[in-house]
Amino acid sequence: MSDPRPSISGQFCRRQFTLGLACTIGGMGVGVAPTPAHAVLDTLKPLSMPSPKTPFLNDRGEEVSLNHWHGTPLLVNFWATWCPPCVHELPSLMRLHHLFAPNGIKVLLISVDRKGRDKALPFLSDLKIKGPELGFDVDNHLAKALKLRALPTTWCVRADGMISAQITGEAVWDDPKVIAKIKPYLEG
């Protein structure tokens, strides 16, 4: 008798489980009182590395890389529709986009959903998320190049293309304390 369950590669299954577990435990705080909106910034890790040239798709299905935004400071957030903390922070990322846009800073949301645009675009539309730049890393090539370990994870990329910081976990991105902490890493 054959196994009725669909076959999934071991590598994907382990990766999906690890990201899901990190997302659930890191985002929900299992039995812990909620943390302040800016507490996630304790995970802020200063960096100094060039943006990888690894391609991903934009919202029109065109292949781009982070260099596409060279000359523009960029807050890059990796998320997925199946990640509760990722979904929870999307409205604050949209509000941050509207706060940052007049200063020439962009917010880029990169979905790692396996069904890419077909899954993420209707999902974002249902949530009424509009404004931020959108990307889709279906095969996780960019995620691997950046050594993504958990969702959500966000990178600050300066206008010169240098990645200056990494933040792991959910945040209320339009909170004034969060903005004060990340802005120097975007403008530096």
MARKOL-185336 format. One record per residue: residue number from 0; residue in one letter; x, y, z of N, C-alpha, C, O in turn. Coordinates in steps of 0.02 Angstrom, whole numbers. Each point is the difference from the previous one (the first is absolute). Example, Ala and Ser with C-alpha at 12.3 -4.5 7.8 and 13.67 -1.06 7.14 Angstrom:
<atoms>
[0, A, [660, -284, 390], [-45, 59, 0], [45, 60, 0], [52, -1, 33]] [1, S, [-70, 54, -69], [42, 59, 3], [-39, 55, 37], [25, 55, 8]] 
</atoms>
This chain:
<atoms>
[0, M, [42, -59, 0], [-42, 59, 0], [45, 62, 0], [47, 5, 38]] [1, S, [-63, 42, -81], [41, 60, -5], [-19, 52, 52], [-57, 2, 24]] [2, D, [104, 40, -7], [-10, 54, 48], [-42, 55, -32], [21, 27, -51]] [3, P, [-80, -9, 80], [-43, 51, -31], [26, 71, 8], [-26, 46, -32]] [4, R, [75, -36, 74], [26, 68, 10], [43, 22, -59], [35, -41, -29]] [5, P, [-38, 106, 11], [42, 23, -55], [73, -4, 19], [18, 8, 59]] [6, S, [24, -19, -107], [72, -4, 11], [30, 71, 0], [-11, 39, -46]] [7, I, [47, -25, 98], [33, 65, 5], [74, -13, 14], [16, -44, 41]] [8, S, [27, 79, -74], [71, -11, 9], [19, 13, 73], [-27, 46, 31]] [9, G, [73, -86, -5], [22, 7, 69], [28, 68, 15], [-12, 28, 53]] [10, Q, [51, 0, -101], [30, 65, 11], [-53, 53, 7], [4, 42, 45]] [11, F, [-55, -42, -89], [-52, 50, 6], [-38, -8, 65], [-14, 49, 34]] [12, C, [-3, -110, -18], [-39, -14, 59], [35, 26, 63], [-30, 33, 42]] [13, R, [95, -47, -36], [38, 24, 58], [4, 76, 1], [-8, 30, 53]] [14, R, [19, 0, -111], [5, 73, -4], [-67, 33, 18], [-3, 48, 38]] [15, Q, [-51, -75, -66], [-67, 27, 14], [-15, -6, 74], [-26, 47, 30]] [16, F, [43, -105, 0], [-13, -11, 71], [41, 49, 42], [-26, 31, 46]] [17, T, [90, -24, -62], [44, 44, 38], [-24, 73, -3], [-5, 33, 51]] [18, L, [-10, -10, -112], [-24, 69, -6], [-67, 8, 35], [-12, 51, 33]] [19, G, [-32, -99, -40], [-66, 4, 32], [6, 1, 75], [-34, 38, 34]] [20, L, [78, -82, -6], [10, -3, 71], [30, 66, 26], [-23, 26, 51]] [21, A, [73, -1, -85], [31, 63, 21], [-50, 56, -3], [-2, 44, 43]] [22, C, [-39, -45, -95], [-51, 51, -10], [-51, -2, 58], [-19, 51, 27]] [23, T, [-3, -112, -10], [-50, -8, 51], [27, 17, 69], [-30, 40, 37]] [24, I, [87, -69, -19], [28, 12, 66], [24, 72, 7], [-14, 33, 50]] [25, G, [50, -8, -100], [26, 68, 3], [-54, 52, -2], [7, 52, 31]] [26, G, [-60, -65, -67], [-51, 51, -9], [-53, -1, 53], [-26, 53, 18]] [27, M, [9, -111, 9], [-56, -3, 47], [22, 4, 72], [-41, 13, 44]] [28, G, [104, -24, -31], [25, 7, 68], [-26, -52, 49], [-1, 14, 60]] [29, V, [-19, -72, -82], [-25, -56, 38], [-4, 13, 75], [50, -8, 36]] [30, G, [-108, 27, -13], [-12, 9, 71], [34, 59, 32], [5, 4, 61]] [31, V, [20, 41, -101], [36, 58, 26], [-43, 62, -13], [-35, 4, -50]] [32, A, [39, 44, 96], [-37, 62, -10], [25, 35, -63], [59, -5, -17]] [33, P, [-103, 42, -18], [21, 35, -60], [58, 48, 14], [3, 30, 53]] [34, T, [41, -24, -101], [57, 45, 7], [-17, 67, -32], [-44, 3, -42]] [35, P, [79, 50, 62], [-13, 64, -32], [14, -3, -75], [37, -43, -24]] [36, A, [-68, 88, -13], [5, 1, -73], [71, 3, -25], [15, -24, -54]] [37, H, [29, 53, 93], [69, 9, -23], [49, -51, 29], [59, 2, -16]] [38, A, [-83, -48, 58], [45, -47, 33], [37, -45, -49], [56, -21, 14]] [39, V, [-87, 6, -72], [34, -42, -49], [66, 31, -23], [44, -36, -24]] [40, L, [-38, 100, 31], [62, 32, -23], [60, -20, 43], [56, 17, -17]] [41, D, [-69, -53, 72], [56, -29, 37], [35, -52, -43], [57, -18, 13]] [42, T, [-91, -6, -65], [31, -49, -46], [37, 34, -57], [29, -34, -42]] [43, L, [-30, 101, 40], [34, 36, -54], [74, -16, 1], [35, 8, 51]] [44, K, [-11, -32, -108], [70, -19, -7], [31, 45, -53], [-16, -6, -59]] [45, P, [62, 52, 79], [34, 41, -49], [42, -43, -48], [31, -48, 21]] [46, L, [-32, 66, -84], [37, -36, -51], [35, 49, -47], [-14, 60, 2]] [47, S, [58, -85, -41], [30, 39, -54], [17, -49, -55], [56, -27, -3]] [48, M, [-105, 15, -41], [11, -47, -55], [-38, 23, -62], [-53, 30, 5]] [49, P, [81, -43, -63], [-35, 20, -61], [-62, -42, -11], [-3, -58, 19]] [50, S, [-47, 89, -50], [-62, -37, -17], [16, -54, -50], [37, 11, -48]] [51, P, [-64, -71, 59], [12, -53, -50], [-34, 18, -66], [-51, 35, -1]] [52, K, [79, -58, -53], [-28, 13, -66], [-50, -54, -20], [-19, -5, -58]] [53, T, [-2, -35, 106], [-45, -57, -12], [-68, 24, -25], [-30, 45, 30]] [54, P, [6, -73, -85], [-64, 22, -28], [-61, -28, 37], [2, -53, 30]] [55, F, [-56, 92, -34], [-66, -20, 24], [-49, 36, -46], [20, 40, -42]] [56, L, [-84, -54, 50], [-51, 31, -44], [-32, 60, 33], [-11, 0, 61]] [57, N, [-5, 51, -101], [-39, 57, 26], [-74, -14, -11], [-19, -54, -23]] [58, D, [-23, 103, 39], [-73, -10, -5], [-25, -8, -72], [-56, -21, -11]] [59, R, [98, 38, -38], [-19, -9, -71], [28, -65, -29], [-8, -14, -59]] [60, G, [42, -24, 102], [29, -63, -23], [67, 7, -33], [25, -48, -29]] [61, E, [5, 107, 34], [66, 12, -30], [55, -18, 50], [-8, 8, 60]] [62, E, [63, -34, -86], [57, -17, 42], [37, 64, 19], [19, 39, -44]] [63, V, [-8, -29, 108], [38, 58, 26], [46, -25, 55], [-2, -58, 20]] [64, S, [44, 102, 4], [41, -14, 60], [-3, 63, 44], [-30, 50, -20]] [65, L, [59, -54, 78], [0, 59, 43], [35, 59, -32], [-13, 58, 17]] [66, N, [58, -71, -64], [34, 54, -36], [-48, 42, -43], [17, 55, -19]] [67, H, [-76, -82, 5], [-51, 37, -37], [-17, 66, 36], [-19, 49, -32]] [68, W, [27, -48, 98], [-16, 60, 40], [64, 38, 20], [-2, 42, 45]] [69, H, [58, -56, -79], [62, 35, 17], [-12, 76, -3], [-30, 24, -48]] [70, G, [53, 11, 97], [-11, 72, 4], [-59, 18, 45], [-14, 59, 12]] [71, T, [-21, -110, 12], [-59, 10, 43], [8, -41, 64], [13, -60, -4]] [72, P, [-19, 91, 62], [0, -39, 62], [-60, -47, 0], [-54, 18, -24]] [73, L, [64, -78, 50], [-51, -52, -7], [-5, -41, 65], [50, -24, 26]] [74, L, [-111, 17, -1], [-14, -45, 55], [-30, -63, -31], [-55, 2, -28]] [75, V, [91, -58, 32], [-20, -63, -33], [-26, -48, 52], [37, -21, 45]] [76, N, [-101, 2, -51], [-32, -44, 48], [-19, -65, -34], [-36, 0, -50]] [77, F, [59, -56, 77], [-19, -67, -23], [-59, -24, 41], [1, 4, 61]] [78, W, [-52, -30, -95], [-61, -20, 32], [-32, -58, -38], [23, -18, -55]] [79, A, [-76, -11, 83], [-39, -52, -33], [-72, 3, 25], [-13, 21, 56]] [80, T, [-33, -43, -98], [-71, 1, 18], [-15, -47, 58], [-48, 12, 37]] [81, W, [87, -64, -28], [-11, -50, 52], [34, 18, 66], [-4, -39, 48]] [82, C, [36, 96, -44], [38, 21, 60], [-41, 53, 38], [-1, 58, -22]] [83, P, [-31, -75, 78], [-42, 48, 37], [35, 65, 18], [-30, 53, -10]] [84, P, [92, -53, 37], [31, 64, 17], [15, 43, -62], [-3, 61, 3]] [85, C, [17, -95, -59], [12, 37, -63], [-63, 37, -21], [2, 59, -16]] [86, V, [-57, -95, 18], [-64, 29, -21], [-20, 56, 48], [-26, 51, -21]] [87, H, [39, -61, 85], [-18, 50, 50], [36, 66, -10], [-28, 53, 13]] [88, E, [90, -55, -37], [39, 61, -8], [-10, 34, -68], [23, 56, -9]] [89, L, [-56, -88, -38], [-9, 29, -67], [-33, 70, 2], [24, 45, -35]] [90, P, [-78, -34, 73], [-29, 68, 1], [49, 54, 24], [-1, 56, -26]] [91, S, [43, -73, 76], [48, 51, 23], [55, 12, -51], [26, 55, -5]] [92, L, [-9, -106, -34], [49, 10, -54], [-30, 45, -55], [36, 41, -28]] [93, M, [-101, -49, 15], [-33, 44, -49], [-1, 72, 26], [14, 47, -37]] [94, R, [-30, -38, 101], [0, 67, 28], [71, 30, -1], [8, 60, -13]] [95, L, [42, -101, 27], [69, 23, -3], [18, 22, -71], [32, 52, -9]] [96, H, [-54, -90, -40], [11, 19, -70], [-26, 71, -12], [34, 41, -30]] [97, H, [-95, -27, 53], [-29, 66, -11], [37, 55, 38], [3, 58, -23]] [98, L, [25, -75, 80], [40, 49, 38], [68, 12, -33], [24, 57, -1]] [99, F, [6, -110, -26], [67, 5, -29], [0, 26, -72], [50, 30, -21]] [100, A, [-103, -41, -16], [-1, 17, -72], [20, 72, -14], [40, 11, -46]] [101, P, [-64, 39, 84], [21, 69, -14], [75, 12, 8], [28, 47, -28]] [102, N, [5, -90, 67], [73, 5, 11], [39, -42, -49], [62, -4, 5]] [103, G, [-96, -29, -52], [35, -40, -51], [22, -69, 24], [40, -33, -33]] [104, I, [-66, 11, 90], [16, -66, 26], [-56, -48, -20], [-59, 17, 8]] [105, K, [77, -75, -34], [-50, -49, -23], [-4, -58, 49], [48, -17, 34]] [106, V, [-107, -13, -32], [-11, -62, 37], [-13, -54, -52], [-43, 9, -44]] [107, L, [79, -64, 48], [-6, -56, -46], [-21, -62, 39], [36, -23, 44]] [108, L, [-94, -3, -62], [-25, -62, 32], [14, -58, -47], [-24, -1, -57]] [109, I, [63, -47, 80], [17, -58, -42], [-32, -62, 30], [17, -22, 55]] [110, S, [-64, -6, -93], [-35, -61, 21], [41, -61, -17], [31, -3, -54]] [111, V, [-29, -45, 100], [33, -64, -14], [-51, -56, -10], [18, -59, 3]] [112, D, [-80, 77, -15], [-52, -50, -13], [17, -39, -63], [22, 29, -50]] [113, R, [-31, -95, 52], [16, -43, -57], [-41, 16, -62], [23, -11, -56]] [114, K, [-84, 37, 65], [-42, 16, -58], [10, 73, -22], [-36, 24, -44]] [115, G, [85, 10, 73], [20, 66, -22], [-56, 51, -6], [-42, 7, 45]] [116, R, [42, 28, -102], [-48, 54, -12], [-72, -25, 4], [-44, 35, 25]] [117, D, [31, -96, -50], [-68, -27, -1], [-29, -6, 70], [-61, 7, 8]] [118, K, [102, -19, 41], [-22, -5, 69], [3, 67, 36], [-48, 20, 34]] [119, A, [103, 15, -41], [13, 60, 40], [-40, 61, -22], [-25, 37, 42]] [120, L, [17, -26, -108], [-35, 61, -23], [-73, 1, 23], [-22, 52, 26]] [121, P, [-17, -106, -35], [-69, 3, 25], [-3, 6, 76], [-44, 33, 28]] [122, F, [92, -64, 6], [4, 4, 73], [11, 73, 22], [-35, 24, 45]] [123, L, [82, 9, -76], [13, 71, 17], [-60, 43, -18], [-16, 47, 36]] [124, S, [-16, -61, -92], [-59, 37, -20], [-56, -7, 51], [-33, 49, 18]] [125, D, [22, -109, 6], [-52, -12, 52], [15, 39, 63], [-46, 22, 34]] [126, L, [110, -14, -18], [20, 38, 60], [4, 75, -13], [12, 40, 45]] [127, K, [-23, -20, -109], [3, 70, -21], [70, 30, 11], [6, 58, 19]] [128, I, [45, -99, -31], [70, 23, 5], [19, 29, -68], [3, -36, -50]] [129, K, [9, 101, 49], [17, 35, -62], [57, 48, 14], [5, 29, 54]] [130, G, [38, -22, -104], [54, 50, 5], [69, -29, -2], [40, 19, -43]] [131, P, [-23, -66, 89], [69, -25, -1], [16, -36, -65], [-44, -26, -34]] [132, E, [108, 26, 17], [25, -39, -57], [-10, -74, 18], [2, -19, 59]] [133, L, [-13, -23, -110], [-11, -71, 13], [49, -43, -38], [19, 14, -57]] [134, G, [2, -68, 90], [45, -49, -31], [-21, -70, 20], [-36, -10, 49]] [135, F, [58, -39, -89], [-19, -69, 11], [61, -45, -10], [28, -3, -54]] [136, D, [-8, -30, 107], [59, -43, 0], [-23, -73, 7], [14, -33, 50]] [137, V, [-49, 9, -102], [-32, -65, 1], [49, -57, 13], [-15, -45, 39]] [138, D, [72, 47, -70], [50, -53, 8], [50, 14, 57], [47, -38, 9]] [139, N, [-58, 91, 27], [41, 18, 59], [73, 13, -17], [43, -9, 44]] [140, H, [-28, 28, -105], [69, 14, -18], [27, 61, 38], [56, -2, 26]] [141, L, [-95, 56, -23], [22, 60, 37], [2, -15, 75], [46, 21, 34]] [142, A, [-97, -56, -10], [-1, -18, 71], [63, -39, 20], [29, 12, 53]] [143, K, [-8, -58, -96], [61, -39, 13], [62, 45, -3], [45, -7, 41]] [144, A, [-43, 52, -90], [57, 45, -6], [7, 45, 61], [56, 18, 20]] [145, L, [-112, -1, 11], [1, 43, 60], [3, -41, 64], [2, 28, 55]] [146, K, [-2, -95, -62], [1, -45, 58], [-60, 10, 46], [7, 3, 61]] [147, L, [-65, 3, -92], [-63, 8, 37], [-10, -59, 46], [4, -57, -22]] [148, R, [-17, 70, 86], [-9, -53, 50], [-70, -1, 30], [-20, -51, 28]] [149, A, [-16, 106, -32], [-66, 4, 32], [-42, 52, -37], [25, 43, -35]] [150, L, [-89, -49, 45], [-47, 49, -27], [-38, 31, 58], [-16, -34, 48]] [151, P, [1, 98, -52], [25, 48, -48], [72, 21, 16], [21, 1, 58]] [152, T, [16, 15, -110], [66, 30, 7], [4, 59, -48], [-25, -2, -56]] [153, T, [56, 55, 80], [3, 63, -38], [72, 24, -4], [38, -6, 49]] [154, W, [-19, 33, -106], [67, 28, -11], [-5, 74, -18], [-46, 20, -36]] [155, C, [92, 19, 62], [7, 70, -19], [55, 4, -54], [56, -23, 11]] [156, V, [-73, 51, -69], [47, 7, -55], [8, 74, -15], [-49, 35, -16]] [157, R, [110, -10, 21], [13, 70, -15], [-4, 13, -75], [-2, -47, -40]] [158, A, [1, 110, 21], [-4, 19, -71], [59, -26, -40], [-7, -11, -60]] [159, D, [64, 1, 92], [59, -25, -36], [-2, -76, -10], [48, -29, -27]] [160, G, [-102, -3, 50], [-8, -72, -9], [29, -42, 56], [-4, -62, -3]] [161, M, [33, 93, 53], [28, -37, 57], [-55, -17, 50], [-40, 43, 19]] [162, I, [38, -105, 2], [-46, -22, 53], [31, 20, 66], [55, -21, 16]] [163, S, [-91, 63, 21], [29, 28, 62], [-29, -30, 64], [29, 10, 53]] [164, A, [-85, -46, -58], [-29, -30, 61], [-49, -55, -18], [-30, -1, -54]] [165, Q, [21, -45, 101], [-49, -53, -5], [-41, -1, 63], [28, 7, 55]] [166, I, [-93, -14, -61], [-45, -3, 58], [-42, -63, -7], [-31, -10, -52]] [167, T, [31, -31, 103], [-39, -62, -2], [-60, 7, 47], [7, 19, 58]] [168, G, [-65, -36, -84], [-61, 1, 40], [-48, 55, -21], [16, 43, -40]] [169, E, [-74, -46, 70], [-55, 46, -15], [11, 67, 35], [24, 2, 57]] [170, A, [-43, 51, -91], [3, 67, 30], [-61, 40, -22], [-32, -16, -49]] [171, V, [19, 68, 87], [-49, 50, -22], [44, 54, -32], [26, 44, 34]] [172, W, [-19, -49, -100], [51, 38, -37], [-11, 75, 0], [48, 37, -9]] [173, D, [-108, -14, 19], [-12, 72, 0], [1, 29, 71], [-17, 59, 9]] [174, D, [37, -98, 40], [8, 25, 69], [60, 48, -1], [52, -16, -29]] [175, P, [-59, 75, 60], [55, 49, -1], [67, -27, 25], [53, 20, -26]] [176, K, [-53, -64, 76], [62, -28, 25], [33, -46, -51], [61, -3, -6]] [177, V, [-102, -33, -32], [26, -44, -52], [30, 42, -56], [55, -13, -24]] [178, I, [-91, 65, 3], [24, 44, -53], [67, 32, 20], [47, 2, -39]] [179, A, [-44, 23, 101], [62, 31, 24], [59, -48, 0], [57, 20, -12]] [180, K, [-71, -83, 24], [54, -50, 3], [24, -21, -70], [60, -8, -10]] [181, I, [-107, 1, -37], [20, -26, -67], [22, 53, -49], [39, -14, -46]] [182, K, [-64, 76, 55], [13, 52, -50], [75, 12, -11], [21, 8, -58]] [183, P, [21, -6, 110], [72, 10, -12], [31, -56, -43], [48, 13, -37]] [184, Y, [-76, -73, 41], [27, -56, -40], [-21, 5, -73], [30, -30, -43]] [185, L, [-83, 68, 30], [-23, 10, -69], [34, 61, -31], [13, 0, -60]] [186, E, [0, 50, 100], [27, 62, -26], [76, 3, 2], [32, 37, -38]] [187, G, [-2, -78, 83], [72, 0, 11], [39, -2, -62], [61, 0, 2]] 
</atoms>
